[in-house]
């Protein structure tokens, strides 16, 4: 499975809060472009499917669990 945190957009900080959010999914086009998809958009219309980046504030933000903290 693809690790969304290995994407270029996430790695260089352009994705803002999304980079560390559990709802993040990276979508890759056939040409290699990457897009930040918010999976919360599937169940809550307040959140855009492709949020403009960088997201600096978000009511749906949920920090992904750090395996070192569990
Ligand atoms: S809930 Fe907010 S921070 Fe999380 S992926 Fe969606 S837009 Fe980004």
Boltz pocket constraint, residues with backbone or C-beta under 6 A from the ligand:
constraints:
  - pocket:
      binder: B
      contacts: [[A, 15], [A, 17], [A, 18], [A, 21], [A, 22], [A, 23], [A, 24], [A, 25], [A, 37], [A, 38], [A, 39], [A, 40], [A, 47], [A, 48], [A, 51], [A, 55], [A, 58], [A, 59], [A, 60], [A, 61], [A, 62]]
      max_distance: 6.0
